[in-house]
Amino acid sequence: MRRFERYVLAEIVPLLVGALAAVIVLFVLAALQEVIAPLLAKGARPLLVARLLALNVPEAAARALPIALMFATLLGLSRMSSDSELKAALASGIPATRLFRPVLALGLGVTLLAFAIGEGVLPRTKIEERKVKQQIVFDNPRVIGLGAQGAGGQSLVLRDALNRAISVGGVEAGGRLRDLRIVTMQGGQVPREVITARSGRLRPGSNLLELQGGQRVTYQDGRPVTVLTFERGTLPVQDVQADLDAGGKPLKATYLPLRELLARTTTYRQQGIQAPAEFTALHQKFAEPLAALALAFFAVSLAVFTFQSGRDLGLVWALLLAFAYYATWSVFRIMGENGAIPGAVAAYGPDLIALVAGAALLRLAGRR
């Protein structure tokens, strides 16, 4: 790599690191601003909340890398242009198109890094994140927010691997639960078993629910078969789905490993099942990392155009363009997940827009 290209990289890389750190902070705050404060206010342990926050960093990094690269490229080349360094390079015989080589090489590296994070790190951190959320619930049930009452005055709190719905009437001081109701459901039929208890608590460090003053009723064909009362008892609730913000739903398709997502979409395609969220997520596995290359091309094209037109890009324009790309990406993703547009269009649309805009800018610059 020649001296000029090394100099361009030396100008952009520090800005990339700084922009990445800033964008990660913004992504994390945007994702958790409605969770962190309520958790702490309801007594969740700060250490668990900090772990939850840290587990969101890989997702933020994967999303932020392409945007941070565009921002750093625009700002770095703008600085070189305003200080007449690009003019000096041209005067010495270096064509403006030589800017593409180092920036696109950096874009390729960012693409590979974003793909590695999204495929190798993100699925594992999302699984661990759900475990931490479960731990927060078991550590202090108040964080689940038992304010809203459902049918029978009960609030659904947990659901375990045996399809048992565990609802609670309220939480007293010290995390003691009152008016518990555990219903074992069977698909399309009446409940098979109903357990009620005056009070109970989740045993710290385990998935055991300790019950006091309760009754267990089993049913057959909708009629009670046995009725047992007990003063004390324990109920294992293994693999509890206690997600704070997903209601026990499975992980979003975009967080699944590529192999699992590919197998799922192949099955859906063979069976003719419409699953826009899964098909969009499959294309996003590749489109989101490739956005680094598309945005790097656009940023250099814009820098060449503004230099030859005698204009200058500053911090404000760099921020506006970064926000514009993120807004476009968000709109396309939502439309794809809801089936408004094909998954491939939703995933690659923002990248294609950046490439077309960059090519148009180069063509305009070539006419000057």
C-alpha positions in Angstrom: 0.0 0.0 0.0 1.4 3.3 -1.0 2.1 6.3 1.2 -1.0 8.3 0.1 -3.3 5.3 0.8 -1.7 4.8 4.2 -2.2 8.4 5.0 -5.9 8.3 4.0 -6.4 5.2 6.3 -4.6 7.0 9.1 -7.0 9.8 8.8 -10.2 7.7 8.7 -9.5 4.8 11.2 -9.3 7.0 14.4 -12.5 8.6 13.3 -14.0 5.2 12.7 -13.2 4.1 16.2 -14.6 7.2 17.7 -17.7 7.1 15.6 -18.2 3.4 16.4 -18.0 4.1 20.1 -20.5 7.0 19.9 -23.0 5.1 17.7 -22.8 2.0 19.9 -23.7 4.2 22.9 -26.7 5.7 21.0 -27.9 2.3 19.9 -27.6 0.8 23.4 -29.4 3.8 25.0 -32.1 3.7 22.3 -32.7 -0.1 22.9 -32.7 0.1 26.7 -34.0 3.5 27.6 -37.4 2.1 28.5 -35.9 -0.9 30.4 -33.0 0.2 32.5 -34.6 2.9 34.6 -37.8 0.8 35.4 -35.6 -2.2 36.3 -33.5 -0.2 38.7 -36.5 1.6 40.1 -38.2 -1.8 40.9 -35.2 -3.1 42.7 -33.3 -5.1 40.1 -29.6 -5.6 41.1 -27.4 -3.1 39.3 -24.9 -5.9 38.4 -27.5 -7.8 36.5 -28.7 -4.7 34.7 -25.1 -3.9 33.8 -24.7 -7.4 32.3 -27.9 -6.9 30.4 -26.5 -3.7 29.0 -23.2 -5.3 28.1 -24.9 -8.1 26.2 -26.5 -5.5 23.9 -23.2 -4.2 22.8 -22.5 -6.8 20.1 -25.8 -6.1 18.3 -25.1 -2.4 18.5 -21.6 -2.9 17.1 -22.9 -5.0 14.2 -25.5 -2.4 13.3 -23.1 0.6 13.9 -20.1 -0.5 11.9 -21.3 0.4 8.4 -22.8 3.7 9.6 -19.7 4.6 11.5 -17.5 3.9 8.5 -19.5 6.2 6.3 -19.5 8.9 8.9 -15.7 8.6 9.5 -15.0 8.6 5.7 -17.1 11.7 5.1 -15.5 13.5 8.0 -12.0 12.4 7.3 -12.0 13.3 3.6 -13.8 16.5 4.3 -11.0 17.5 6.6 -8.4 16.6 4.0 -10.3 18.7 1.4 -10.7 21.7 3.6 -7.0 21.7 4.5 -6.2 21.5 0.7 -4.5 18.1 1.2 -6.6 16.6 -1.6 -5.7 19.5 -3.9 -2.0 18.9 -3.1 -2.4 15.2 -3.9 -4.0 16.0 -7.3 -1.2 18.5 -8.0 1.4 15.8 -7.4 -0.2 13.5 -10.0 -2.4 11.3 -7.7 -5.9 10.9 -9.2 -8.9 11.4 -7.0 -10.1 7.9 -7.8 -7.1 6.6 -5.7 -9.2 7.4 -2.7 -11.4 4.4 -3.4 -8.7 1.8 -2.9 -7.9 2.3 0.8 -11.5 3.1 1.7 -13.0 0.1 0.0 -10.3 -2.1 1.5 -11.3 -0.8 4.9 -14.9 -1.3 4.0 -14.2 -5.0 3.1 -12.6 -5.4 6.5 -15.5 -3.8 8.3 -17.9 -6.1 6.3 -16.1 -9.2 7.4 -16.0 -8.0 11.0 -19.7 -7.1 11.0 -20.6 -10.5 9.6 -18.4 -12.3 12.2 -20.1 -10.4 15.0 -23.6 -10.9 13.6 -23.2 -14.6 12.9 -20.6 -15.7 15.5 -21.3 -13.5 18.5 -24.8 -12.1 18.3 -26.9 -15.4 18.5 -25.0 -16.5 21.6 -25.3 -13.1 23.3 -29.1 -13.0 22.7 -29.5 -16.4 24.3 -27.4 -15.3 27.3 -29.4 -12.0 27.4 -32.7 -14.0 27.9 -31.0 -15.9 30.7 -30.0 -12.7 32.4 -33.6 -11.4 32.1 -34.9 -14.6 33.7 -32.3 -14.2 36.4 -33.5 -10.7 37.0 -37.1 -11.9 37.3 -36.2 -14.7 39.7 -34.0 -12.4 41.8 -36.8 -9.9 42.2 -40.3 -10.6 40.8 -41.3 -7.0 41.2 -39.4 -6.1 38.0 -42.0 -7.9 35.8 -44.4 -5.1 36.5 -47.5 -6.7 38.1 -49.7 -3.6 37.7 -52.0 -4.7 34.9 -54.7 -7.2 36.0 -56.2 -9.8 33.7 -59.1 -12.1 33.9 -59.9 -13.2 37.4 -57.7 -10.4 38.8 -54.6 -12.3 37.8 -51.5 -11.0 36.0 -49.6 -13.4 33.8 -46.0 -13.5 34.9 -44.3 -16.7 33.7 -44.7 -19.6 31.4 -42.6 -22.7 31.6 -41.5 -25.5 29.3 -44.6 -27.7 30.4 -46.9 -24.9 29.0 -48.0 -23.9 32.5 -49.1 -20.4 32.9 -48.1 -18.9 36.3 -50.0 -15.8 37.2 -49.8 -13.7 40.4 -52.2 -11.4 42.1 -49.5 -9.2 43.5 -46.0 -8.9 45.0 -45.5 -8.0 48.6 -42.4 -6.7 50.4 -39.4 -9.0 50.1 -40.6 -10.4 46.8 -43.2 -12.7 48.3 -45.9 -13.5 45.8 -49.6 -13.7 46.7 -52.7 -15.2 45.1 -50.8 -17.6 42.7 -52.5 -19.6 40.1 -50.7 -22.2 38.0 -52.6 -23.6 35.1 -51.4 -26.6 33.0 -52.7 -26.0 29.5 -53.3 -28.5 26.7 -53.7 -27.3 23.2 -57.3 -26.5 22.2 -58.7 -28.1 25.4 -59.7 -27.2 28.9 -56.9 -27.0 31.5 -55.6 -30.4 32.7 -54.5 -29.1 36.1 -54.9 -26.0 38.2 -52.9 -25.2 41.3 -53.8 -22.2 43.5 -51.8 -20.9 46.5 -52.3 -18.2 49.0 -48.6 -17.2 48.7 -45.3 -18.3 47.5 -41.8 -17.2 46.4 -39.2 -18.0 43.9 -36.3 -19.7 45.7 -33.1 -17.6 45.1 -30.6 -19.2 42.8 -33.0 -21.9 41.5 -36.1 -22.4 39.4 -38.2 -23.6 42.3 -41.4 -22.0 43.2 -42.2 -22.5 46.9 -46.0 -22.5 47.6 -47.9 -22.1 50.8 -51.6 -22.7 51.6 -52.7 -24.2 48.3 -54.9 -26.5 46.4 -54.3 -28.8 43.4 -57.2 -29.8 41.2 -56.9 -32.2 38.2 -59.4 -32.4 35.4 -60.6 -35.0 32.9 -63.0 -34.0 30.1 -63.5 -30.7 31.8 -64.6 -32.2 35.2 -62.5 -32.2 38.4 -61.1 -35.7 39.2 -59.0 -35.0 42.3 -58.8 -32.2 44.7 -55.8 -32.0 47.1 -54.9 -29.3 49.6 -51.5 -28.6 51.0 -49.9 -26.3 53.4 -46.4 -26.2 51.8 -45.0 -27.4 48.5 -42.4 -26.8 45.8 -43.0 -26.6 42.1 -40.2 -26.9 39.6 -40.6 -24.5 36.7 -37.7 -25.4 34.5 -36.9 -23.5 31.3 -39.1 -20.6 32.4 -39.7 -18.0 29.6 -39.5 -14.8 31.6 -38.4 -12.4 29.0 -38.9 -8.8 30.2 -39.8 -7.5 26.8 -40.7 -10.4 24.5 -43.5 -12.1 26.6 -41.8 -15.5 26.4 -41.8 -15.5 22.6 -38.9 -17.2 20.7 -35.9 -15.3 19.6 -36.4 -13.0 16.6 -35.4 -14.6 13.3 -32.6 -12.1 12.8 -30.9 -13.5 15.9 -30.8 -17.1 14.8 -27.6 -18.7 13.5 -27.4 -18.7 9.7 -27.6 -22.5 9.4 -30.7 -22.7 11.5 -32.4 -19.8 9.7 -31.5 -21.3 6.3 -33.0 -24.6 7.3 -36.2 -22.9 8.5 -36.7 -20.8 5.4 -36.0 -23.8 3.2 -38.8 -25.7 5.0 -41.1 -22.8 4.7 -40.4 -22.4 1.0 -41.0 -26.1 0.3 -44.3 -26.0 2.2 -45.4 -22.7 0.7 -45.5 -21.0 4.1 -45.5 -17.2 4.1 -42.9 -16.1 6.6 -41.7 -12.6 5.6 -39.8 -12.0 8.9 -37.7 -15.1 8.4 -37.0 -14.5 4.7 -36.1 -10.8 5.4 -33.8 -11.9 8.2 -32.0 -14.4 6.0 -31.2 -11.7 3.4 -30.2 -9.3 6.2 -27.5 -11.7 7.4 -25.6 -10.7 4.2 -27.0 -7.3 3.3 -26.3 -5.6 6.6 -22.5 -6.4 6.6 -22.3 -5.6 2.9 -23.7 -2.1 3.7 -20.2 -1.2 4.8 -18.9 -1.6 1.3 -21.9 0.2 -0.2 -21.6 3.1 2.2 -17.8 3.4 1.8 -18.3 3.7 -2.0 -21.0 6.3 -1.5 -18.9 8.3 1.0 -15.9 8.5 -1.4 -18.0 9.3 -4.3 -19.6 12.1 -2.4 -16.2 13.4 -1.3 -14.9 13.4 -4.9 -18.0 15.2 -6.1 -17.9 17.9 -3.3 -14.2 18.4 -3.8 -14.5 19.0 -7.6 -17.6 21.2 -7.1 -15.7 23.3 -4.6 -18.0 22.5 -1.7 -17.2 21.1 1.7 -18.9 18.5 3.8 -18.9 19.1 7.5 -20.0 17.4 10.7 -23.6 18.3 10.2 -23.9 16.8 6.8 -22.1 13.6 7.9 -24.6 13.2 10.8 -27.6 13.9 8.5 -26.5 11.3 6.0 -25.8 8.7 8.7 -29.3 9.3 10.1 -30.8 9.2 6.6 -29.3 5.7 6.0 -30.4 4.4 9.4 -34.0 5.7 8.8 -34.1 4.1 5.3 -32.8 0.8 6.7 -35.4 0.8 9.5 -38.3 1.5 7.1 -37.2 -1.2 4.6 -36.7 -3.7 7.4 -40.2 -3.1 8.9 -41.8 -3.3 5.5 -40.0 -6.6 4.8 -40.9 -8.2 8.1 -44.5 -7.3 7.6 -44.6 -8.6 4.0 -45.2 -5.3 2.3 -42.1 -5.9 0.1 -40.0 -9.0 -0.7 -37.4 -9.9 1.8 -34.5 -9.4 -0.7 -35.7 -5.9 -1.6 -36.1 -5.0 2.1 -32.6 -6.2 2.9 -30.6 -5.0 -0.1 -32.7 -2.0 -0.9 -30.7 0.5 1.3 -27.4 -0.9 0.0 -28.6 -0.5 -3.6 -29.7 3.1 -3.0 -26.2 3.9 -1.6 -24.5 2.3 -4.7 -26.8 4.1 -7.2 -26.4 7.4 -5.4 -22.6 7.0 -5.4 -22.5 6.1 -9.1 -24.6 9.2 -9.9 -22.3 11.4 -7.9 -19.2 10.0 -9.8 -20.9 10.6 -13.1 -21.7 14.2 -12.2 -18.2 14.7 -11.0 -16.8 13.3 -14.2 -18.6 15.9 -16.3 -16.9 18.8 -14.4 
